Amino acid sequence: MTWRLNPASDLHWRCWDNEWVLFDQGSGQTHLINPISAGTLMQFGAQSLSFQQLLDKVATDMSLTTGPELASAVSQAVEQLVGLGLLESAPA
């Protein structure tokens, strides 16, 4: 499965003391997200990403080791971000 940024989203970011606040102008909603969710969402631009591509990008960007703990955290982040309407499944 691949995901992409919801094209209706218009994201504005702020970080205070390792807490991320995200305003989605497209929906008018504000979200408080953790650093892994923020790092996950930041990997999406115009491209769609598979889970492995996403995991590799998050690990590199955040200087983390790819392993089961990071994979689980990124998986949970994707679920959260899909639930918030910020990510969506990309057509194959």
N, CA, C and O atoms as a GROMACS GRO file, in nm:
protein
  368
    1MET      N    1   0.085  -0.118   0.000
    1MET     CA    2   0.000   0.000   0.000
    1MET      C    3   0.089   0.124   0.000
    1MET      O    4   0.195   0.126   0.062
    2THR      N    5   0.042   0.225  -0.070
    2THR     CA    6   0.113   0.353  -0.071
    2THR      C    7   0.017   0.461  -0.023
    2THR      O    8  -0.105   0.448  -0.032
    3TRP      N    9   0.076   0.568   0.028
    3TRP     CA   10  -0.002   0.681   0.078
    3TRP      C   11   0.047   0.808   0.013
    3TRP      O   12   0.158   0.814  -0.041
    4ARG      N   13  -0.038   0.909   0.021
    4ARG     CA   14  -0.001   1.042  -0.026
    4ARG      C   15  -0.066   1.144   0.065
    4ARG      O   16  -0.159   1.114   0.140
    5LEU      N   17  -0.015   1.264   0.058
    5LEU     CA   18  -0.074   1.375   0.132
    5LEU      C   19  -0.211   1.404   0.073
    5LEU      O   20  -0.227   1.405  -0.049
    6ASN      N   21  -0.308   1.427   0.157
    6ASN     CA   22  -0.442   1.463   0.110
    6ASN      C   23  -0.430   1.593   0.031
    6ASN      O   24  -0.387   1.694   0.086
    7PRO      N   25  -0.467   1.592  -0.098
    7PRO     CA   26  -0.451   1.713  -0.180
    7PRO      C   27  -0.533   1.833  -0.130
    7PRO      O   28  -0.504   1.946  -0.168
    8ALA      N   29  -0.633   1.809  -0.048
    8ALA     CA   30  -0.713   1.919   0.006
    8ALA      C   31  -0.646   1.986   0.126
    8ALA      O   32  -0.690   2.091   0.171
    9SER      N   33  -0.539   1.924   0.177
    9SER     CA   34  -0.471   1.978   0.295
    9SER      C   35  -0.380   2.094   0.256
    9SER      O   36  -0.316   2.094   0.151
   10ASP      N   37  -0.376   2.192   0.342
   10ASP     CA   38  -0.285   2.307   0.331
   10ASP      C   39  -0.225   2.324   0.470
   10ASP      O   40  -0.286   2.387   0.557
   11LEU      N   41  -0.106   2.269   0.490
   11LEU     CA   42  -0.051   2.253   0.624
   11LEU      C   43   0.040   2.368   0.667
   11LEU      O   44   0.119   2.420   0.588
   12HIS      N   45   0.024   2.407   0.793
   12HIS     CA   46   0.107   2.509   0.856
   12HIS      C   47   0.158   2.451   0.988
   12HIS      O   48   0.079   2.406   1.070
   13TRP      N   49   0.290   2.453   1.007
   13TRP     CA   50   0.356   2.383   1.118
   13TRP      C   51   0.411   2.480   1.222
   13TRP      O   52   0.454   2.591   1.190
   14ARG      N   53   0.410   2.435   1.348
   14ARG     CA   54   0.480   2.504   1.457
   14ARG      C   55   0.529   2.397   1.554
   14ARG      O   56   0.462   2.297   1.578
   15CYS      N   57   0.647   2.419   1.608
   15CYS     CA   58   0.703   2.327   1.708
   15CYS      C   59   0.748   2.406   1.829
   15CYS      O   60   0.822   2.504   1.818
   16TRP      N   61   0.701   2.363   1.945
   16TRP     CA   62   0.743   2.422   2.072
   16TRP      C   63   0.786   2.309   2.163
   16TRP      O   64   0.707   2.219   2.192
   17ASP      N   65   0.910   2.313   2.207
   17ASP     CA   66   0.962   2.214   2.303
   17ASP      C   67   0.928   2.069   2.262
   17ASP      O   68   0.880   1.990   2.343
   18ASN      N   69   0.954   2.037   2.136
   18ASN     CA   70   0.936   1.901   2.082
   18ASN      C   71   0.790   1.859   2.073
   18ASN      O   72   0.761   1.740   2.060
   19GLU      N   73   0.697   1.954   2.078
   19GLU     CA   74   0.556   1.927   2.055
   19GLU      C   75   0.516   1.998   1.927
   19GLU      O   76   0.539   2.118   1.911
   20TRP      N   77   0.456   1.924   1.836
   20TRP     CA   78   0.420   1.978   1.706
   20TRP      C   79   0.272   2.013   1.701
   20TRP      O   80   0.186   1.933   1.738
   21VAL      N   81   0.244   2.133   1.655
   21VAL     CA   82   0.108   2.177   1.631
   21VAL      C   83   0.097   2.201   1.481
   21VAL      O   84   0.181   2.267   1.420
   22LEU      N   85  -0.008   2.145   1.425
   22LEU     CA   86  -0.028   2.148   1.281
   22LEU      C   87  -0.166   2.204   1.253
   22LEU      O   88  -0.266   2.151   1.301
   23PHE      N   89  -0.171   2.310   1.175
   23PHE     CA   90  -0.300   2.365   1.133
   23PHE      C   91  -0.321   2.328   0.987
   23PHE      O   92  -0.237   2.355   0.902
   24ASP      N   93  -0.434   2.265   0.958
   24ASP     CA   94  -0.470   2.228   0.822
   24ASP      C   95  -0.573   2.330   0.774
   24ASP      O   96  -0.691   2.323   0.810
   25GLN      N   97  -0.527   2.423   0.693
   25GLN     CA   98  -0.616   2.528   0.644
   25GLN      C   99  -0.727   2.470   0.557
   25GLN      O  100  -0.836   2.526   0.549
   26GLY      N  101  -0.700   2.357   0.492
   26GLY     CA  102  -0.801   2.293   0.408
   26GLY      C  103  -0.923   2.248   0.487
   26GLY      O  104  -1.036   2.260   0.439
   27SER      N  105  -0.900   2.196   0.607
   27SER     CA  106  -1.012   2.149   0.690
   27SER      C  107  -1.047   2.246   0.802
   27SER      O  108  -1.155   2.236   0.861
   28GLY      N  109  -0.957   2.338   0.831
   28GLY     CA  110  -0.978   2.430   0.943
   28GLY      C  111  -0.947   2.370   1.078
   28GLY      O  112  -0.977   2.430   1.182
   29GLN      N  113  -0.886   2.251   1.079
   29GLN     CA  114  -0.857   2.182   1.205
   29GLN      C  115  -0.711   2.203   1.247
   29GLN      O  116  -0.621   2.216   1.165
   30THR      N  117  -0.692   2.205   1.379
   30THR     CA  118  -0.560   2.212   1.439
   30THR      C  119  -0.534   2.081   1.511
   30THR      O  120  -0.622   2.029   1.580
   31HIS      N  121  -0.412   2.027   1.496
   31HIS     CA  122  -0.377   1.897   1.554
   31HIS      C  123  -0.248   1.910   1.634
   31HIS      O  124  -0.154   1.978   1.593
   32LEU      N  125  -0.243   1.843   1.748
   32LEU     CA  126  -0.122   1.828   1.826
   32LEU      C  127  -0.069   1.688   1.795
   32LEU      O  128  -0.137   1.589   1.823
   33ILE      N  129   0.050   1.679   1.739
   33ILE     CA  130   0.105   1.549   1.701
   33ILE      C  131   0.244   1.531   1.760
   33ILE      O  132   0.314   1.629   1.787
   34ASN      N  133   0.283   1.405   1.778
   34ASN     CA  134   0.414   1.376   1.836
   34ASN      C  135   0.523   1.385   1.729
   34ASN      O  136   0.492   1.394   1.610
   35PRO      N  137   0.650   1.384   1.770
   35PRO     CA  138   0.760   1.400   1.674
   35PRO      C  139   0.763   1.293   1.564
   35PRO      O  140   0.798   1.324   1.450
   36ILE      N  141   0.729   1.168   1.596
   36ILE     CA  142   0.731   1.063   1.492
   36ILE      C  143   0.620   1.090   1.390
   36ILE      O  144   0.643   1.074   1.270
   37SER      N  145   0.503   1.129   1.434
   37SER     CA  146   0.395   1.162   1.340
   37SER      C  147   0.432   1.283   1.255
   37SER      O  148   0.407   1.285   1.134
   38ALA      N  149   0.493   1.382   1.317
   38ALA     CA  150   0.538   1.500   1.241
   38ALA      C  151   0.644   1.460   1.139
   38ALA      O  152   0.637   1.499   1.023
   39GLY      N  153   0.742   1.381   1.183
   39GLY     CA  154   0.847   1.336   1.092
   39GLY      C  155   0.794   1.252   0.979
   39GLY      O  156   0.844   1.258   0.867
   40THR      N  157   0.692   1.173   1.008
   40THR     CA  158   0.628   1.090   0.905
   40THR      C  159   0.557   1.178   0.803
   40THR      O  160   0.576   1.161   0.682
   41LEU      N  161   0.476   1.270   0.849
   41LEU     CA  162   0.399   1.356   0.759
   41LEU      C  163   0.491   1.445   0.674
   41LEU      O  164   0.459   1.474   0.559
   42MET      N  165   0.601   1.488   0.730
   42MET     CA  166   0.693   1.575   0.658
   42MET      C  167   0.759   1.507   0.538
   42MET      O  168   0.813   1.575   0.451
   43GLN      N  169   0.754   1.377   0.532
   43GLN     CA  170   0.818   1.305   0.422
   43GLN      C  171   0.737   1.313   0.293
   43GLN      O  172   0.789   1.285   0.185
   44PHE      N  173   0.612   1.350   0.304
   44PHE     CA  174   0.525   1.354   0.187
   44PHE      C  175   0.528   1.491   0.124
   44PHE      O  176   0.504   1.593   0.189
   45GLY      N  177   0.556   1.492  -0.004
   45GLY     CA  178   0.545   1.614  -0.084
   45GLY      C  179   0.445   1.582  -0.193
   45GLY      O  180   0.330   1.549  -0.165
   46ALA      N  181   0.489   1.592  -0.315
   46ALA     CA  182   0.402   1.559  -0.428
   46ALA      C  183   0.400   1.409  -0.457
   46ALA      O  184   0.317   1.361  -0.533
   47GLN      N  185   0.493   1.335  -0.396
   47GLN     CA  186   0.505   1.192  -0.427
   47GLN      C  187   0.427   1.105  -0.329
   47GLN      O  188   0.401   1.143  -0.215
   48SER      N  189   0.391   0.986  -0.378
   48SER     CA  190   0.333   0.882  -0.294
   48SER      C  191   0.447   0.796  -0.243
   48SER      O  192   0.550   0.782  -0.309
   49LEU      N  193   0.430   0.738  -0.125
   49LEU     CA  194   0.535   0.655  -0.066
   49LEU      C  195   0.478   0.523  -0.017
   49LEU      O  196   0.368   0.517   0.039
   50SER      N  197   0.555   0.417  -0.039
   50SER     CA  198   0.522   0.287   0.021
   50SER      C  199   0.568   0.292   0.167
   50SER      O  200   0.638   0.384   0.208
   51PHE      N  201   0.527   0.191   0.244
   51PHE     CA  202   0.568   0.189   0.384
   51PHE      C  203   0.719   0.182   0.397
   51PHE      O  204   0.777   0.253   0.479
   52GLN      N  205   0.785   0.098   0.318
   52GLN     CA  206   0.931   0.085   0.329
   52GLN      C  207   1.002   0.214   0.291
   52GLN      O  208   1.098   0.254   0.356
   53GLN      N  209   0.955   0.279   0.185
   53GLN     CA  210   1.013   0.408   0.146
   53GLN      C  211   0.996   0.510   0.258
   53GLN      O  212   1.089   0.584   0.291
   54LEU      N  213   0.878   0.513   0.316
   54LEU     CA  214   0.848   0.606   0.424
   54LEU      C  215   0.935   0.576   0.545
   54LEU      O  216   0.993   0.668   0.604
   55LEU      N  217   0.945   0.450   0.583
   55LEU     CA  218   1.027   0.411   0.697
   55LEU      C  219   1.172   0.452   0.678
   55LEU      O  220   1.234   0.506   0.769
   56ASP      N  221   1.227   0.426   0.559
   56ASP     CA  222   1.365   0.464   0.530
   56ASP      C  223   1.386   0.614   0.538
   56ASP      O  224   1.487   0.661   0.591
   57LYS      N  225   1.290   0.691   0.484
   57LYS     CA  226   1.302   0.837   0.487
   57LYS      C  227   1.294   0.891   0.630
   57LYS      O  228   1.370   0.981   0.667
   58VAL      N  229   1.202   0.838   0.710
   58VAL     CA  230   1.189   0.882   0.849
   58VAL      C  231   1.318   0.851   0.926
   58VAL      O  232   1.369   0.936   0.999
   59ALA      N  233   1.369   0.730   0.909
   59ALA     CA  234   1.492   0.690   0.979
   59ALA      C  235   1.608   0.783   0.941
   59ALA      O  236   1.682   0.828   1.028
   60THR      N  237   1.622   0.810   0.813
   60THR     CA  238   1.731   0.897   0.768
   60THR      C  239   1.712   1.039   0.819
   60THR      O  240   1.806   1.099   0.873
   61ASP      N  241   1.593   1.094   0.802
   61ASP     CA  242   1.565   1.232   0.839
   61ASP      C  243   1.580   1.256   0.989
   61ASP      O  244   1.627   1.362   1.031
   62MET      N  245   1.540   1.157   1.070
   62MET     CA  246   1.544   1.174   1.214
   62MET      C  247   1.667   1.109   1.279
   62MET      O  248   1.678   1.105   1.401
   63SER      N  249   1.759   1.058   1.195
   63SER     CA  250   1.881   0.993   1.242
   63SER      C  251   1.851   0.879   1.340
   63SER      O  252   1.909   0.870   1.448
   64LEU      N  253   1.757   0.793   1.299
   64LEU     CA  254   1.716   0.680   1.381
   64LEU      C  255   1.751   0.550   1.310
   64LEU      O  256   1.769   0.548   1.188
   65THR      N  257   1.762   0.444   1.386
   65THR     CA  258   1.788   0.312   1.331
   65THR      C  259   1.657   0.247   1.289
   65THR      O  260   1.560   0.245   1.365
   66THR      N  261   1.657   0.195   1.167
   66THR     CA  262   1.538   0.123   1.120
   66THR      C  263   1.530  -0.010   1.192
   66THR      O  264   1.626  -0.088   1.189
   67GLY      N  265   1.420  -0.036   1.255
   67GLY     CA  266   1.399  -0.161   1.328
   67GLY      C  267   1.253  -0.175   1.363
   67GLY      O  268   1.171  -0.092   1.324
   68PRO      N  269   1.220  -0.281   1.437
   68PRO     CA  270   1.079  -0.307   1.470
   68PRO      C  271   1.012  -0.194   1.549
   68PRO      O  272   0.894  -0.166   1.528
   69GLU      N  273   1.086  -0.130   1.640
   69GLU     CA  274   1.025  -0.023   1.719
   69GLU      C  275   0.989   0.097   1.632
   69GLU      O  276   0.881   0.154   1.645
   70LEU      N  277   1.081   0.135   1.543
   70LEU     CA  278   1.052   0.248   1.454
   70LEU      C  279   0.942   0.211   1.356
   70LEU      O  280   0.854   0.293   1.328
   71ALA      N  281   0.945   0.090   1.304
   71ALA     CA  282   0.841   0.046   1.211
   71ALA      C  283   0.703   0.053   1.277
   71ALA      O  284   0.606   0.096   1.214
   72SER      N  285   0.694   0.011   1.402
   72SER     CA  286   0.567   0.016   1.474
   72SER      C  287   0.523   0.161   1.495
   72SER      O  288   0.406   0.193   1.477
   73ALA      N  289   0.616   0.248   1.533
   73ALA     CA  290   0.584   0.389   1.557
   73ALA      C  291   0.538   0.457   1.428
   73ALA      O  292   0.443   0.536   1.430
   74VAL      N  293   0.604   0.428   1.316
   74VAL     CA  294   0.566   0.488   1.189
   74VAL      C  295   0.430   0.433   1.144
   74VAL      O  296   0.348   0.508   1.091
   75SER      N  297   0.407   0.305   1.165
   75SER     CA  298   0.278   0.244   1.131
   75SER      C  299   0.166   0.311   1.210
   75SER      O  300   0.061   0.343   1.154
   76GLN      N  301   0.187   0.333   1.338
   76GLN     CA  302   0.087   0.400   1.421
   76GLN      C  303   0.067   0.544   1.375
   76GLN      O  304  -0.045   0.595   1.375
   77ALA      N  305   0.177   0.610   1.336
   77ALA     CA  306   0.168   0.748   1.287
   77ALA      C  307   0.084   0.754   1.160
   77ALA      O  308   0.000   0.842   1.144
   78VAL      N  309   0.107   0.659   1.068
   78VAL     CA  310   0.029   0.656   0.944
   78VAL      C  311  -0.119   0.637   0.976
   78VAL      O  312  -0.204   0.706   0.919
   79GLU      N  313  -0.150   0.545   1.065
   79GLU     CA  314  -0.290   0.523   1.104
   79GLU      C  315  -0.352   0.652   1.160
   79GLU      O  316  -0.465   0.687   1.125
   80GLN      N  317  -0.278   0.720   1.247
   80GLN     CA  318  -0.327   0.844   1.306
   80GLN      C  319  -0.350   0.949   1.197
   80GLN      O  320  -0.454   1.015   1.196
   81LEU      N  321  -0.253   0.965   1.106
   81LEU     CA  322  -0.261   1.069   1.004
   81LEU      C  323  -0.371   1.040   0.901
   81LEU      O  324  -0.434   1.132   0.851
   82VAL      N  325  -0.394   0.913   0.871
   82VAL     CA  326  -0.506   0.876   0.785
   82VAL      C  327  -0.638   0.908   0.857
   82VAL      O  328  -0.731   0.962   0.797
   83GLY      N  329  -0.645   0.875   0.985
   83GLY     CA  330  -0.764   0.903   1.064
   83GLY      C  331  -0.796   1.051   1.073
   83GLY      O  332  -0.912   1.090   1.080
   84LEU      N  333  -0.692   1.135   1.073
   84LEU     CA  334  -0.710   1.280   1.078
   84LEU      C  335  -0.742   1.339   0.941
   84LEU      O  336  -0.775   1.458   0.929
   85GLY      N  337  -0.732   1.256   0.837
   85GLY     CA  338  -0.760   1.303   0.702
   85GLY      C  339  -0.644   1.373   0.636
   85GLY      O  340  -0.661   1.438   0.533
   86LEU      N  341  -0.523   1.361   0.695
   86LEU     CA  342  -0.405   1.427   0.638
   86LEU      C  343  -0.335   1.343   0.533
   86LEU      O  344  -0.274   1.396   0.440
   87LEU      N  345  -0.343   1.211   0.548
   87LEU     CA  346  -0.290   1.118   0.448
   87LEU      C  347  -0.406   1.036   0.392
   87LEU      O  348  -0.509   1.018   0.458
   88GLU      N  349  -0.387   0.987   0.270
   88GLU     CA  350  -0.486   0.899   0.209
   88GLU      C  351  -0.415   0.795   0.126
   88GLU      O  352  -0.299   0.813   0.086
   89SER      N  353  -0.485   0.685   0.098
   89SER     CA  354  -0.429   0.582   0.011
   89SER      C  355  -0.408   0.642  -0.126
   89SER      O  356  -0.491   0.717  -0.177
   90ALA      N  357  -0.296   0.605  -0.186
   90ALA     CA  358  -0.266   0.654  -0.322
   90ALA      C  359  -0.310   0.548  -0.422
   90ALA      O  360  -0.296   0.428  -0.397
   91PRO      N  361  -0.361   0.592  -0.536
   91PRO     CA  362  -0.398   0.493  -0.638
   91PRO      C  363  -0.275   0.418  -0.686
   91PRO      O  364  -0.165   0.473  -0.692
   92ALA      N  365  -0.294   0.292  -0.719
   92ALA     CA  366  -0.183   0.207  -0.762
   92ALA      C  367  -0.141   0.239  -0.904
   92ALA      O  368  -0.048   0.177  -0.956
   0.00000   0.00000   0.00000
